Amino acid sequence: MANPTLKDRYFWAATGRNAESWAVPRIARFKGDPVLEAVRARAASWLLLDEGNPFLVRPKRCTFSAPGHAPESVVLHWQPALMANVRAAIGQVAQRGDAGLKVEPFSGGWWIGLDTLEDEAQKVVTQVRHNQAALRDAPMVVIDLRGNGGGNSRYADIIAELLVGEPRLRAAQPHFPACSGSYWRVSPGVLAALQQNLDQAEASRDGASINFYRPLVTDIKQALAQHRNFSPALPACARHTQAAEQNDLPQVLPPAEMKGRLVLVTDHTCFSSCLIAVDLFRRLGALHVGETTDRSSRYMEVREEVMPSKLRAVSTLQKVAVGAGDFGPYTPEIVFPGVLSNDAALKAWVAGLPAP
């Protein structure tokens, strides 16, 4: 469903508790914030899977019902399953879309697929620059962020500037307090992760990534020796800095240098720098469609550490933002009524959106 809630699944446990009251505590304790639609959507497929959690009790009998059908009581028979098969089944049910990395015409104008803001996004930047004249002259340009979990929001800034022009981009960007920035936590684990990124960049001769990671690795080595907690050193003013307001957009922006309509497509996957990109394109006047995004925290740059048992991994966050404010969740102005993995249906629907 376009806006799924747990009660939409018409599930009741033998205890008489409805789906929402049964599932929400499970999600809150072990999966994330159940208030967020994106978290509920991710967690729903795992609710009737036993992951060996000793603090959760398996339901033995459930009653399922749907409009126009009589309730059906089902006894649950539990059995082992290979994780590969479980993930394949969840993938089929979730039917998540993937924007890919592309810039191409479609029936309504031009479609920009941007499923990541990692270094691969440079491919899209290059294509946007090459097709800038056609994009600016098109009746519609779509920024498709389906499947985008973040990366470097600078790629979104460049694409936005190529489309709408530097004056409108500059006016639309949020104003952060003087004491703001991003700071890496200092630890041997963070150093090892960044050193690995640097080694990969050097192996692929990625000049931009080398220039980013090399001084960072050097500073974190120095920070470890100096017993600093952050790189660069956290300024004293950070303790008292208030987050930037995200509603500081001027009432009138300079005109866009593109003639057509700007449309933004998101799904539940959108997180981290993807949220910063969504905030930017909404500020630039894009019509936001699709699904509600996830929500950011002040912490970023996730890495996983495999536990000594080799059976599980734990994720940790390596970087903190000061003064940046919150991003998301962003609810689209128009929710897509179909399945976002259906590219043809999505493009036909977007092309047929009513004129503003």
Short mmCIF file of the C-alpha atoms (twelve columns), coordinates in Angstrom:
data_MODEL
# 
_entry.id   MODEL 
# 
loop_
_atom_site.group_PDB 
_atom_site.id 
_atom_site.type_symbol 
_atom_site.label_atom_id 
_atom_site.label_alt_id 
_atom_site.label_comp_id 
_atom_site.label_asym_id 
_atom_site.label_seq_id 
_atom_site.Cartn_x 
_atom_site.Cartn_y 
_atom_site.Cartn_z 
_atom_site.pdbx_PDB_model_num 
ATOM 1   C CA . MET A 1   0.000   0.000   0.000   1 
ATOM 2   C CA . ALA A 2   1.186   3.525   -0.673  1 
ATOM 3   C CA . ASN A 3   1.018   4.530   3.002   1 
ATOM 4   C CA . PRO A 4   1.321   1.232   4.896   1 
ATOM 5   C CA . THR A 5   0.400   0.925   8.538   1 
ATOM 6   C CA . LEU A 6   0.599   -2.259  10.523  1 
ATOM 7   C CA . LYS A 7   -3.144  -2.375  11.085  1 
ATOM 8   C CA . ASP A 8   -3.645  -2.397  7.305   1 
ATOM 9   C CA . ARG A 9   -2.329  -5.951  7.341   1 
ATOM 10  C CA . TYR A 10  -5.446  -7.168  9.205   1 
ATOM 11  C CA . PHE A 11  -3.565  -9.419  11.577  1 
ATOM 12  C CA . TRP A 12  -4.659  -10.508 15.043  1 
ATOM 13  C CA . ALA A 13  -2.752  -12.707 17.493  1 
ATOM 14  C CA . ALA A 14  -4.436  -15.342 19.626  1 
ATOM 15  C CA . THR A 15  -4.211  -12.974 22.559  1 
ATOM 16  C CA . GLY A 16  -6.785  -10.758 20.875  1 
ATOM 17  C CA . ARG A 17  -4.304  -7.937  20.297  1 
ATOM 18  C CA . ASN A 18  -4.506  -6.272  16.922  1 
ATOM 19  C CA . ALA A 19  -1.529  -6.027  14.602  1 
ATOM 20  C CA . GLU A 20  -0.471  -2.558  15.663  1 
ATOM 21  C CA . SER A 21  -0.520  -3.105  19.434  1 
ATOM 22  C CA . TRP A 22  1.299   -6.433  19.004  1 
ATOM 23  C CA . ALA A 23  3.939   -5.252  16.560  1 
ATOM 24  C CA . VAL A 24  4.787   -1.712  17.679  1 
ATOM 25  C CA . PRO A 25  6.549   -2.756  20.938  1 
ATOM 26  C CA . ARG A 26  8.584   -5.319  19.001  1 
ATOM 27  C CA . ILE A 27  9.704   -2.713  16.504  1 
ATOM 28  C CA . ALA A 28  10.391  -0.125  19.221  1 
ATOM 29  C CA . ARG A 29  12.587  -2.480  21.235  1 
ATOM 30  C CA . PHE A 30  14.603  -4.067  18.448  1 
ATOM 31  C CA . LYS A 31  14.086  -2.392  15.056  1 
ATOM 32  C CA . GLY A 32  13.786  1.377   15.463  1 
ATOM 33  C CA . ASP A 33  11.227  4.117   15.937  1 
ATOM 34  C CA . PRO A 34  7.771   2.737   14.998  1 
ATOM 35  C CA . VAL A 35  6.437   6.269   14.569  1 
ATOM 36  C CA . LEU A 36  8.393   6.479   11.307  1 
ATOM 37  C CA . GLU A 37  6.629   5.033   8.283   1 
ATOM 38  C CA . ALA A 38  9.960   3.996   6.750   1 
ATOM 39  C CA . VAL A 39  10.885  1.985   9.862   1 
ATOM 40  C CA . ARG A 40  7.499   0.268   9.929   1 
ATOM 41  C CA . ALA A 41  7.841   -0.624  6.254   1 
ATOM 42  C CA . ARG A 42  11.303  -2.151  6.783   1 
ATOM 43  C CA . ALA A 43  10.332  -4.032  9.932   1 
ATOM 44  C CA . ALA A 44  7.007   -5.455  8.752   1 
ATOM 45  C CA . SER A 45  8.535   -8.319  6.759   1 
ATOM 46  C CA . TRP A 46  10.476  -9.536  9.820   1 
ATOM 47  C CA . LEU A 47  7.639   -9.602  12.340  1 
ATOM 48  C CA . LEU A 48  6.797   -13.276 11.789  1 
ATOM 49  C CA . LEU A 49  10.412  -14.409 11.583  1 
ATOM 50  C CA . ASP A 50  12.109  -15.861 14.644  1 
ATOM 51  C CA . GLU A 51  15.682  -14.526 14.771  1 
ATOM 52  C CA . GLY A 52  16.464  -16.324 18.013  1 
ATOM 53  C CA . ASN A 53  15.687  -13.297 20.165  1 
ATOM 54  C CA . PRO A 54  15.093  -14.674 23.689  1 
ATOM 55  C CA . PHE A 55  13.039  -11.613 24.649  1 
ATOM 56  C CA . LEU A 56  10.342  -12.240 22.036  1 
ATOM 57  C CA . VAL A 57  7.721   -14.991 22.192  1 
ATOM 58  C CA . ARG A 58  6.546   -16.651 19.011  1 
ATOM 59  C CA . PRO A 59  2.827   -16.316 18.288  1 
ATOM 60  C CA . LYS A 60  1.163   -19.734 17.952  1 
ATOM 61  C CA . ARG A 61  -2.062  -18.844 16.194  1 
ATOM 62  C CA . CYS A 62  -3.112  -15.815 14.178  1 
ATOM 63  C CA . THR A 63  -6.297  -14.657 12.552  1 
ATOM 64  C CA . PHE A 64  -6.103  -12.922 9.195   1 
ATOM 65  C CA . SER A 65  -8.866  -10.935 7.620   1 
ATOM 66  C CA . ALA A 66  -9.347  -8.664  4.624   1 
ATOM 67  C CA . PRO A 67  -12.289 -6.574  3.428   1 
ATOM 68  C CA . GLY A 68  -14.914 -8.770  1.805   1 
ATOM 69  C CA . HIS A 69  -13.499 -12.008 3.225   1 
ATOM 70  C CA . ALA A 70  -14.329 -13.993 6.346   1 
ATOM 71  C CA . PRO A 71  -11.632 -14.088 9.049   1 
ATOM 72  C CA . GLU A 72  -9.336  -17.103 8.816   1 
ATOM 73  C CA . SER A 73  -7.576  -18.569 11.847  1 
ATOM 74  C CA . VAL A 74  -4.161  -20.073 11.120  1 
ATOM 75  C CA . VAL A 75  -1.949  -22.222 13.335  1 
ATOM 76  C CA . LEU A 76  1.687   -21.188 12.827  1 
ATOM 77  C CA . HIS A 77  4.156   -24.048 12.279  1 
ATOM 78  C CA . TRP A 78  7.712   -22.817 12.774  1 
ATOM 79  C CA . GLN A 79  10.645  -24.359 10.907  1 
ATOM 80  C CA . PRO A 80  14.258  -23.431 10.080  1 
ATOM 81  C CA . ALA A 81  14.956  -21.416 6.943   1 
ATOM 82  C CA . LEU A 82  18.117  -20.374 5.133   1 
ATOM 83  C CA . MET A 83  18.735  -16.636 5.445   1 
ATOM 84  C CA . ALA A 84  19.325  -16.414 1.688   1 
ATOM 85  C CA . ASN A 85  15.816  -17.772 1.096   1 
ATOM 86  C CA . VAL A 86  14.338  -15.428 3.694   1 
ATOM 87  C CA . ARG A 87  15.935  -12.375 2.115   1 
ATOM 88  C CA . ALA A 88  14.812  -13.475 -1.352  1 
ATOM 89  C CA . ALA A 89  11.232  -13.840 -0.120  1 
ATOM 90  C CA . ILE A 90  11.310  -10.448 1.598   1 
ATOM 91  C CA . GLY A 91  12.685  -8.884  -1.579  1 
ATOM 92  C CA . GLN A 92  9.759   -10.252 -3.561  1 
ATOM 93  C CA . VAL A 93  7.228   -8.933  -1.063  1 
ATOM 94  C CA . ALA A 94  8.864   -5.546  -0.542  1 
ATOM 95  C CA . GLN A 95  9.065   -4.821  -4.302  1 
ATOM 96  C CA . ARG A 96  11.430  -1.903  -3.768  1 
ATOM 97  C CA . GLY A 97  12.249  0.262   -6.722  1 
ATOM 98  C CA . ASP A 98  15.714  1.193   -7.919  1 
ATOM 99  C CA . ALA A 99  16.303  4.442   -9.775  1 
ATOM 100 C CA . GLY A 100 19.628  3.312   -11.195 1 
ATOM 101 C CA . LEU A 101 22.187  5.827   -12.428 1 
ATOM 102 C CA . LYS A 102 20.967  7.344   -15.671 1 
ATOM 103 C CA . VAL A 103 19.844  10.462  -17.496 1 
ATOM 104 C CA . GLU A 104 17.378  9.736   -20.282 1 
ATOM 105 C CA . PRO A 105 14.268  11.087  -22.015 1 
ATOM 106 C CA . PHE A 106 10.817  9.760   -21.111 1 
ATOM 107 C CA . SER A 107 7.312   10.626  -22.275 1 
ATOM 108 C CA . GLY A 108 7.023   13.609  -19.918 1 
ATOM 109 C CA . GLY A 109 10.489  15.086  -20.437 1 
ATOM 110 C CA . TRP A 110 13.760  13.860  -18.868 1 
ATOM 111 C CA . TRP A 111 14.339  11.316  -16.098 1 
ATOM 112 C CA . ILE A 112 17.408  11.459  -13.818 1 
ATOM 113 C CA . GLY A 113 17.959  8.219   -11.905 1 
ATOM 114 C CA . LEU A 114 20.122  8.733   -8.819  1 
ATOM 115 C CA . ASP A 115 20.050  5.663   -6.591  1 
ATOM 116 C CA . THR A 116 23.181  6.654   -4.653  1 
ATOM 117 C CA . LEU A 117 25.186  9.709   -3.690  1 
ATOM 118 C CA . GLU A 118 28.383  7.713   -3.382  1 
ATOM 119 C CA . ASP A 119 31.211  8.269   -5.869  1 
ATOM 120 C CA . GLU A 120 29.274  6.460   -8.622  1 
ATOM 121 C CA . ALA A 121 26.960  9.492   -8.736  1 
ATOM 122 C CA . GLN A 122 29.671  11.335  -10.660 1 
ATOM 123 C CA . LYS A 123 28.455  9.393   -13.704 1 
ATOM 124 C CA . VAL A 124 25.069  11.113  -13.420 1 
ATOM 125 C CA . VAL A 125 26.642  14.532  -12.848 1 
ATOM 126 C CA . THR A 126 28.609  14.091  -16.068 1 
ATOM 127 C CA . GLN A 127 25.490  13.105  -18.006 1 
ATOM 128 C CA . VAL A 128 23.490  16.040  -16.606 1 
ATOM 129 C CA . ARG A 129 26.261  18.430  -17.601 1 
ATOM 130 C CA . HIS A 130 26.391  16.915  -21.100 1 
ATOM 131 C CA . ASN A 131 22.584  17.222  -21.531 1 
ATOM 132 C CA . GLN A 132 22.167  20.517  -19.651 1 
ATOM 133 C CA . ALA A 133 20.608  22.447  -22.546 1 
ATOM 134 C CA . ALA A 134 17.992  19.761  -23.237 1 
ATOM 135 C CA . LEU A 135 17.217  19.353  -19.535 1 
ATOM 136 C CA . ARG A 136 16.703  23.079  -19.025 1 
ATOM 137 C CA . ASP A 137 14.418  23.241  -22.070 1 
ATOM 138 C CA . ALA A 138 12.326  20.166  -21.156 1 
ATOM 139 C CA . PRO A 139 8.700   20.413  -19.945 1 
ATOM 140 C CA . MET A 140 9.577   18.229  -16.945 1 
ATOM 141 C CA . VAL A 141 12.708  16.939  -15.238 1 
ATOM 142 C CA . VAL A 142 12.358  14.125  -12.698 1 
ATOM 143 C CA . ILE A 143 14.925  13.469  -9.958  1 
ATOM 144 C CA . ASP A 144 14.394  9.821   -9.014  1 
ATOM 145 C CA . LEU A 145 15.939  8.927   -5.630  1 
ATOM 146 C CA . ARG A 146 14.407  5.453   -5.218  1 
ATOM 147 C CA . GLY A 147 16.865  3.183   -3.413  1 
ATOM 148 C CA . ASN A 148 19.138  6.062   -2.415  1 
ATOM 149 C CA . GLY A 149 20.589  5.561   1.057   1 
ATOM 150 C CA . GLY A 150 22.962  8.541   0.994   1 
ATOM 151 C CA . GLY A 151 26.588  9.357   0.291   1 
ATOM 152 C CA . ASN A 152 27.868  12.846  -0.489  1 
ATOM 153 C CA . SER A 153 25.158  15.494  -0.902  1 
ATOM 154 C CA . ARG A 154 27.580  17.603  -2.936  1 
ATOM 155 C CA . TYR A 155 26.568  15.585  -6.030  1 
ATOM 156 C CA . ALA A 156 22.954  16.706  -5.544  1 
ATOM 157 C CA . ASP A 157 24.120  20.321  -5.205  1 
ATOM 158 C CA . ILE A 158 25.950  20.131  -8.539  1 
ATOM 159 C CA . ILE A 159 22.976  18.576  -10.331 1 
ATOM 160 C CA . ALA A 160 20.662  21.211  -8.855  1 
ATOM 161 C CA . GLU A 161 22.934  24.032  -9.981  1 
ATOM 162 C CA . LEU A 162 23.158  22.625  -13.517 1 
ATOM 163 C CA . LEU A 163 19.361  22.556  -13.663 1 
ATOM 164 C CA . VAL A 164 18.145  25.710  -11.913 1 
ATOM 165 C CA . GLY A 165 21.250  27.892  -11.922 1 
ATOM 166 C CA . GLU A 166 23.606  29.104  -9.212  1 
ATOM 167 C CA . PRO A 167 21.558  32.137  -8.001  1 
ATOM 168 C CA . ARG A 168 18.452  30.063  -7.198  1 
ATOM 169 C CA . LEU A 169 20.538  27.282  -5.634  1 
ATOM 170 C CA . ARG A 170 22.412  29.720  -3.380  1 
ATOM 171 C CA . ALA A 171 19.179  31.409  -2.250  1 
ATOM 172 C CA . ALA A 172 17.486  28.086  -1.477  1 
ATOM 173 C CA . GLN A 173 20.241  26.554  0.639   1 
ATOM 174 C CA . PRO A 174 19.699  26.590  4.416   1 
ATOM 175 C CA . HIS A 175 21.709  28.919  6.626   1 
ATOM 176 C CA . PHE A 176 23.699  27.150  9.310   1 
ATOM 177 C CA . PRO A 177 25.098  28.768  12.452  1 
ATOM 178 C CA . ALA A 178 28.730  29.827  12.469  1 
ATOM 179 C CA . CYS A 179 29.621  26.989  14.828  1 
ATOM 180 C CA . SER A 180 28.620  24.041  12.671  1 
ATOM 181 C CA . GLY A 181 30.244  21.197  10.804  1 
ATOM 182 C CA . SER A 182 30.848  17.460  10.737  1 
ATOM 183 C CA . TYR A 183 33.291  15.735  13.052  1 
ATOM 184 C CA . TRP A 184 34.653  12.185  12.930  1 
ATOM 185 C CA . ARG A 185 34.885  10.151  16.109  1 
ATOM 186 C CA . VAL A 186 38.458  9.114   16.826  1 
ATOM 187 C CA . SER A 187 39.089  5.418   17.449  1 
ATOM 188 C CA . PRO A 188 41.213  2.609   16.001  1 
ATOM 189 C CA . GLY A 189 38.092  1.216   14.333  1 
ATOM 190 C CA . VAL A 190 37.317  4.482   12.557  1 
ATOM 191 C CA . LEU A 191 40.938  4.796   11.472  1 
ATOM 192 C CA . ALA A 192 40.919  1.256   10.049  1 
ATOM 193 C CA . ALA A 193 37.695  1.916   8.122   1 
ATOM 194 C CA . LEU A 194 38.975  5.177   6.625   1 
ATOM 195 C CA . GLN A 195 42.353  3.652   5.823   1 
ATOM 196 C CA . GLN A 196 40.535  0.942   3.889   1 
ATOM 197 C CA . ASN A 197 38.631  3.611   1.947   1 
ATOM 198 C CA . LEU A 198 41.913  5.389   1.190   1 
ATOM 199 C CA . ASP A 199 43.556  2.151   0.026   1 
ATOM 200 C CA . GLN A 200 40.636  1.475   -2.323  1 
ATOM 201 C CA . ALA A 201 40.784  5.031   -3.683  1 
ATOM 202 C CA . GLU A 202 44.519  4.732   -4.317  1 
ATOM 203 C CA . ALA A 203 44.068  1.366   -6.013  1 
ATOM 204 C CA . SER A 204 41.442  2.817   -8.360  1 
ATOM 205 C CA . ARG A 205 43.357  6.096   -8.780  1 
ATOM 206 C CA . ASP A 206 40.309  8.078   -7.662  1 
ATOM 207 C CA . GLY A 207 41.884  11.508  -7.202  1 
ATOM 208 C CA . ALA A 208 38.907  13.185  -5.526  1 
ATOM 209 C CA . SER A 209 38.538  10.405  -2.942  1 
ATOM 210 C CA . ILE A 210 42.293  10.308  -2.315  1 
ATOM 211 C CA . ASN A 211 42.289  14.050  -1.626  1 
ATOM 212 C CA . PHE A 212 39.378  13.550  0.783   1 
ATOM 213 C CA . TYR A 213 40.611  10.521  2.734   1 
ATOM 214 C CA . ARG A 214 44.388  11.071  2.896   1 
ATOM 215 C CA . PRO A 215 44.374  14.209  5.126   1 
ATOM 216 C CA . LEU A 216 41.567  12.714  7.192   1 
ATOM 217 C CA . VAL A 217 43.529  9.530   7.884   1 
ATOM 218 C CA . THR A 218 46.589  11.637  8.778   1 
ATOM 219 C CA . ASP A 219 44.609  13.784  11.220  1 
ATOM 220 C CA . ILE A 220 42.938  10.808  12.917  1 
ATOM 221 C CA . LYS A 221 46.342  9.212   13.443  1 
ATOM 222 C CA . GLN A 222 47.487  12.438  15.093  1 
ATOM 223 C CA . ALA A 223 44.256  12.619  17.111  1 
ATOM 224 C CA . LEU A 224 44.820  9.115   18.476  1 
ATOM 225 C CA . ALA A 225 48.323  10.085  19.556  1 
ATOM 226 C CA . GLN A 226 47.005  13.298  21.152  1 
ATOM 227 C CA . HIS A 227 44.016  11.545  22.800  1 
ATOM 228 C CA . ARG A 228 41.554  13.778  20.969  1 
ATOM 229 C CA . ASN A 229 37.973  12.529  20.680  1 
ATOM 230 C CA . PHE A 230 37.105  14.118  17.336  1 
ATOM 231 C CA . SER A 231 38.684  14.955  13.999  1 
ATOM 232 C CA . PRO A 232 38.911  17.839  13.442  1 
ATOM 233 C CA . ALA A 233 38.934  18.919  17.070  1 
ATOM 234 C CA . LEU A 234 35.449  19.747  18.317  1 
ATOM 235 C CA . PRO A 235 35.235  23.530  18.956  1 
ATOM 236 C CA . ALA A 236 34.199  24.755  22.391  1 
ATOM 237 C CA . CYS A 237 31.171  26.528  20.912  1 
ATOM 238 C CA . ALA A 238 29.700  23.175  19.756  1 
ATOM 239 C CA . ARG A 239 28.406  22.514  23.264  1 
ATOM 240 C CA . HIS A 240 26.098  25.536  23.049  1 
ATOM 241 C CA . THR A 241 25.221  25.597  19.318  1 
ATOM 242 C CA . GLN A 242 21.531  25.467  18.422  1 
ATOM 243 C CA . ALA A 243 20.517  23.479  15.360  1 
ATOM 244 C CA . ALA A 244 19.664  25.378  12.209  1 
ATOM 245 C CA . GLU A 245 16.010  25.917  11.451  1 
ATOM 246 C CA . GLN A 246 14.900  24.061  8.335   1 
ATOM 247 C CA . ASN A 247 12.128  26.567  7.505   1 
ATOM 248 C CA . ASP A 248 14.364  29.542  6.769   1 
ATOM 249 C CA . LEU A 249 13.590  29.593  3.041   1 
ATOM 250 C CA . PRO A 250 13.031  33.099  1.619   1 
ATOM 251 C CA . GLN A 251 9.536   33.709  0.284   1 
ATOM 252 C CA . VAL A 252 10.814  34.609  -3.176  1 
ATOM 253 C CA . LEU A 253 13.630  32.776  -4.965  1 
ATOM 254 C CA . PRO A 254 15.456  33.967  -8.080  1 
ATOM 255 C CA . PRO A 255 13.869  32.455  -11.199 1 
ATOM 256 C CA . ALA A 256 15.020  29.011  -12.250 1 
ATOM 257 C CA . GLU A 257 17.123  28.733  -15.380 1 
ATOM 258 C CA . MET A 258 15.129  25.669  -16.457 1 
ATOM 259 C CA . LYS A 259 11.792  26.163  -18.185 1 
ATOM 260 C CA . GLY A 260 9.918   23.069  -17.064 1 
ATOM 261 C CA . ARG A 261 8.617   21.454  -13.936 1 
ATOM 262 C CA . LEU A 262 10.945  19.813  -11.420 1 
ATOM 263 C CA . VAL A 263 9.611   16.574  -9.876  1 
ATOM 264 C CA . LEU A 264 11.215  14.594  -7.046  1 
ATOM 265 C CA . VAL A 265 10.548  10.867  -6.431  1 
ATOM 266 C CA . THR A 266 11.460  9.230   -3.098  1 
ATOM 267 C CA . ASP A 267 10.823  5.991   -1.262  1 
ATOM 268 C CA . HIS A 268 11.284  4.693   2.294   1 
ATOM 269 C CA . THR A 269 14.982  3.987   1.630   1 
ATOM 270 C CA . CYS A 270 15.967  7.667   1.524   1 
ATOM 271 C CA . PHE A 271 18.335  8.371   4.420   1 
ATOM 272 C CA . SER A 272 21.447  10.352  5.355   1 
ATOM 273 C CA . SER A 273 22.662  12.569  2.489   1 
ATOM 274 C CA . CYS A 274 19.629  11.547  0.444   1 
ATOM 275 C CA . LEU A 275 17.537  13.492  2.978   1 
ATOM 276 C CA . ILE A 276 19.740  16.557  2.501   1 
ATOM 277 C CA . ALA A 277 19.152  16.243  -1.253  1 
ATOM 278 C CA . VAL A 278 15.388  15.964  -0.708  1 
ATOM 279 C CA . ASP A 279 15.422  19.067  1.473   1 
ATOM 280 C CA . LEU A 280 17.321  20.948  -1.228  1 
ATOM 281 C CA . PHE A 281 15.092  19.968  -4.156  1 
ATOM 282 C CA . ARG A 282 11.950  20.726  -2.153  1 
ATOM 283 C CA . ARG A 283 13.404  24.150  -1.344  1 
ATOM 284 C CA . LEU A 284 14.021  24.676  -5.043  1 
ATOM 285 C CA . GLY A 285 10.319  24.140  -5.713  1 
ATOM 286 C CA . ALA A 286 10.240  20.506  -6.821  1 
ATOM 287 C CA . LEU A 287 6.932   18.641  -6.627  1 
ATOM 288 C CA . HIS A 288 7.613   15.766  -4.228  1 
ATOM 289 C CA . VAL A 289 5.914   12.434  -5.065  1 
ATOM 290 C CA . GLY A 290 6.342   8.771   -4.122  1 
ATOM 291 C CA . GLU A 291 6.726   7.520   -0.547  1 
ATOM 292 C CA . THR A 292 7.684   9.171   2.736   1 
ATOM 293 C CA . THR A 293 11.414  9.206   3.466   1 
ATOM 294 C CA . ASP A 294 13.267  8.047   6.532   1 
ATOM 295 C CA . ARG A 295 14.583  10.549  9.135   1 
ATOM 296 C CA . SER A 296 18.156  11.542  9.889   1 
ATOM 297 C CA . SER A 297 19.990  11.659  13.176  1 
ATOM 298 C CA . ARG A 298 22.925  13.858  14.188  1 
ATOM 299 C CA . TYR A 299 25.146  10.830  13.661  1 
ATOM 300 C CA . MET A 300 26.248  9.410   10.320  1 
ATOM 301 C CA . GLU A 301 28.762  7.254   8.417   1 
ATOM 302 C CA . VAL A 302 27.682  3.773   9.485   1 
ATOM 303 C CA . ARG A 303 30.119  0.883   9.594   1 
ATOM 304 C CA . GLU A 304 29.616  -2.689  10.756  1 
ATOM 305 C CA . GLU A 305 31.786  -4.719  13.088  1 
ATOM 306 C CA . VAL A 306 31.484  -8.512  13.030  1 
ATOM 307 C CA . MET A 307 31.099  -9.912  16.543  1 
ATOM 308 C CA . PRO A 308 33.656  -12.460 17.862  1 
ATOM 309 C CA . SER A 309 31.121  -15.272 17.320  1 
ATOM 310 C CA . LYS A 310 31.106  -14.441 13.582  1 
ATOM 311 C CA . LEU A 311 27.326  -14.937 13.736  1 
ATOM 312 C CA . ARG A 312 26.261  -11.317 14.076  1 
ATOM 313 C CA . ALA A 313 27.432  -7.824  13.235  1 
ATOM 314 C CA . VAL A 314 26.837  -4.604  15.123  1 
ATOM 315 C CA . SER A 315 26.629  -1.237  13.412  1 
ATOM 316 C CA . THR A 316 28.184  1.931   14.773  1 
ATOM 317 C CA . LEU A 317 28.158  5.561   13.674  1 
ATOM 318 C CA . GLN A 318 31.452  7.305   13.073  1 
ATOM 319 C CA . LYS A 319 30.582  10.958  12.557  1 
ATOM 320 C CA . VAL A 320 28.504  13.640  14.261  1 
ATOM 321 C CA . ALA A 321 26.955  16.811  12.820  1 
ATOM 322 C CA . VAL A 322 26.892  20.029  14.834  1 
ATOM 323 C CA . GLY A 323 24.410  22.778  14.019  1 
ATOM 324 C CA . ALA A 324 22.887  21.031  10.982  1 
ATOM 325 C CA . GLY A 325 19.381  20.435  12.324  1 
ATOM 326 C CA . ASP A 326 17.148  17.501  11.501  1 
ATOM 327 C CA . PHE A 327 16.287  16.231  8.045   1 
ATOM 328 C CA . GLY A 328 13.085  14.272  7.425   1 
ATOM 329 C CA . PRO A 329 10.882  12.493  7.427   1 
ATOM 330 C CA . TYR A 330 9.624   14.169  4.237   1 
ATOM 331 C CA . THR A 331 6.092   13.302  3.178   1 
ATOM 332 C CA . PRO A 332 5.365   13.655  -0.548  1 
ATOM 333 C CA . GLU A 333 2.741   16.098  -1.721  1 
ATOM 334 C CA . ILE A 334 1.292   13.307  -3.854  1 
ATOM 335 C CA . VAL A 335 1.644   9.653   -2.806  1 
ATOM 336 C CA . PHE A 336 2.217   7.200   -5.645  1 
ATOM 337 C CA . PRO A 337 -0.792  4.838   -5.661  1 
ATOM 338 C CA . GLY A 338 1.033   1.857   -7.141  1 
ATOM 339 C CA . VAL A 339 4.154   -0.225  -6.535  1 
ATOM 340 C CA . LEU A 340 7.352   1.807   -6.843  1 
ATOM 341 C CA . SER A 341 9.276   -1.080  -8.390  1 
ATOM 342 C CA . ASN A 342 7.096   -0.787  -11.516 1 
ATOM 343 C CA . ASP A 343 9.160   1.673   -13.565 1 
ATOM 344 C CA . ALA A 344 6.767   1.861   -16.503 1 
ATOM 345 C CA . ALA A 345 3.735   2.568   -14.308 1 
ATOM 346 C CA . LEU A 346 5.630   5.170   -12.266 1 
ATOM 347 C CA . LYS A 347 6.846   7.033   -15.339 1 
ATOM 348 C CA . ALA A 348 3.405   7.010   -16.966 1 
ATOM 349 C CA . TRP A 349 1.856   8.299   -13.730 1 
ATOM 350 C CA . VAL A 350 4.438   11.069  -13.321 1 
ATOM 351 C CA . ALA A 351 4.010   12.125  -16.975 1 
ATOM 352 C CA . GLY A 352 0.277   12.424  -16.370 1 
ATOM 353 C CA . LEU A 353 0.452   14.520  -13.184 1 
ATOM 354 C CA . PRO A 354 -1.941  17.485  -13.317 1 
ATOM 355 C CA . ALA A 355 -0.418  20.820  -14.223 1 
ATOM 356 C CA . PRO A 356 0.476   23.094  -11.299 1 
# 
